[in-house]
Amino acid sequence: MFGTVILPGTAFVELALHAADQVGHHVLDELTLEHPLVLTDTAHSVIQVTVTTPDTDGRRTVTIHSRPHTTDTDTALADDWTRHAVGTLTDTPVSPAPYTGTWPPTGAQRLDTTNTYERLGALGYGYGPTFQGLTALWENGPDLFAEVTLPTDTDGFALHPALLDAALHPLPSGDLWVPFSWNGVQLHATDATTLRVHLTRDSDNAAHLTAYDTTGHPVITVDDLRLQRMSPDQLATPTNEPLYRIGWSQLPAPQNAPAPDGVTIARVAPGGELRDRLTEVLELTQRFLSDAANEDTRLAVVTQGSIADRPDPVTAAVWGLLRSAQTEHPDRILLIDVDTWSESALATAVATGEPQVAVRGSEVMAPRLTVVAPNADDTTAPPVWDPNGTVLITGASGTLGRLVARHLVTEHGVRHLLLLSRSGAPAPQDLLDTGAHVTVRACDVADRDQLAAVLREIPEEVPLTAVVHTAGVLDDGVLEALTPERLDTVLRPKADAAHALHDAGPPPPSPGACGRTAAP
């Protein structure tokens, strides 16, 4: 890519599928690629694939790391590892039907592939002979039908990464795109050297794939593949990489803004009960988008929740839901927050052309990504973690919870941890090896009785001094598929648990303690 050799994303898929097979799981439910693995002629890398024990739903987490190779393993530090991919394995396979139709399908138009790799080279792809496997291509609307061949043997791979990579070569158009998220990946057959590929493009950056062998037997299916653009800067070694945050920047207020045309207004009252408000907003948005009469109309959802200053939790949740909806339905939904409702404030917000706007009196603001300057205009002292106090971590058996626990011990000197999770899974050995005192409890934090019982167990000599709330459950779905029940699945471990922790009271201050509850 742009002259830099990287391990293809399909190789990470192969590694994850192999790991899944080793533990008796058959579905790579999700794999997100986070950082490219750059390869050189002189530096060698060690790759580590880790699979966790099953959670209560039988799902396992798979992670793929690498570090520079060294002959002295004693000098290899945890900080040397780079995480390249993280995903989830499940054991609920689905067997697709064989391909029994004509090949290529009737009505598909053949495309010229003579200069495919010259065209891809001009975009920044540098495919060597092993990866130049696309031999034929047909198109029928959003559907692509391709034949790809591996110009070598399978070399022991279940599915050679070069063959799967070649199956994706019809997708790029105009920019350099690389896979970053694989969902619902199943391998149905091994040792294939030729594939007949059916790709359906949902958008520039999304597709799904089914590949068959020449007899029509399924080889691999990918329910959802997401692509992202790559730039040369992403392959450079980061040095002093900055941190970013979302800030609200003032915009020039439109003059004499006309009354908005083609906009349906929906006012959301401030405050209220979280589930009721989210269900209300979800249902009104679903009704709007499903009504054919609104096809040429935008929905403007107006809140009064100080979203740019100190948003109340309910308004913040409404905006979070609708921000996701905006990505699925571009240019159909506007988010507007006002301090005082008025027709002029609404007209001003719509006239900016921004998808998200906050109006404060005569000021109009929109969210922008800004670089965080360390210590700039920040007089707040960082929290001091009391080594003699107990830090409670929720969701402690999850990936984030485990990372936070180790970070607090190794970087901040925390010596007493209370790890809560619904499963009560044992603490990882590397955490126990640090010498910290670790207590593990099975606890549904949203259950106030269970939480109270756990808090009563904390010894007086090591009082609770901080809480890190990492618990959460994922229940993904596009807006049209969401239901109040699916919202409840997500809200209970995150929002209800946070409320229960809040009502349990802040940890009592002690000498050297941060004296507050931290809930990222």
Secondary structure, DSSP 8 states (H G I E B T S, - for coil): -TT--B--HHHHHHHHHHHHHHTT--EEEEEEE-S--B--SS--EEEEEEE----TTS-EEEEEEEEE--S-GGG--GGG-EEEEEEEEE----------S-SS-TT-EEE--TTHHHHHHHHT----GGG--EEEEEEETTEEEEEEE-SS--TT-SS-HHHHHHHTTTS--SS-EEEEEEEEEEE-----SEEEEEEEEEETTEEEEEEE-TTS-EEEEEEEEEEEE--GGGGS--SS--EEEEEEEEE---TT----SSEEEEE--SS--HHHHHHHHHHHHHHHHH-GGGTT-EEEEEE-S-TTTS--HHHHHHHHHHHHHHHHSTTTEEEEEESS--HHHHHHHHHT--SEEEEETTEEEEEEEEEE-TTTT---------TTSEEEEETTTSHHHHHHHHHHHHHH---EEEEEESS-----HHHHTTT-EEEEEE--TTSHHHHHHHHHTS-TTS-EEEEEE---------GGG--HHHHHHHHIIIIIHHHHHHHT------TT---S----
